[in-house]
């Protein structure tokens, strides 16, 4: 996710509604290294 910070920031700024929550899906790899697979983003529209 460190490589895609700019893309994530542009995406969040382009949303029309209000961001309610961002939930990361974290996986544990070798030697207890944590890695974010994807983000689940909740947006309040209305």
N, C-alpha and C positions, 0 to 999 in steps of 0.2 A: 504493500500500500504506500510505501514511501515514494515509489516511482510515480504514482498516479495522483499525487496530492493536487497538482494543478488542474487535472481533469475533474477530480471530485469537487474542487472549489468552484469551477466553472459550472458544473452540473447543478450544484446546490444554489448558486446565485441565479440560475436560469429558471428555477421552479417558481410557479405562480403563487402557490399557497404558502402556508407556514409549516416549517419543519417541526414535527412534534417529537420524533425520536429517531436516533440512528443506532441500530443494533448490529454489531459485528459478529460474524460467524468465525470463531477462532478454533484452529486445529493445532494439536500438539505434534511436532515432528521429532526428529532425532535429537537426543540430548536435551529434551524439554524445551526446545526452541518453539516459540509460538508463532503462528502465521495466520493472517486474516485471509480467509477464502473469498468472502463477499460481504457486502453491507446490505442490510434491510433498512430502507428509509421510509418513514411514515410522514406523509404530508397531509395537512389539514387544508381542504379546499372548500371555499364557500363564502 
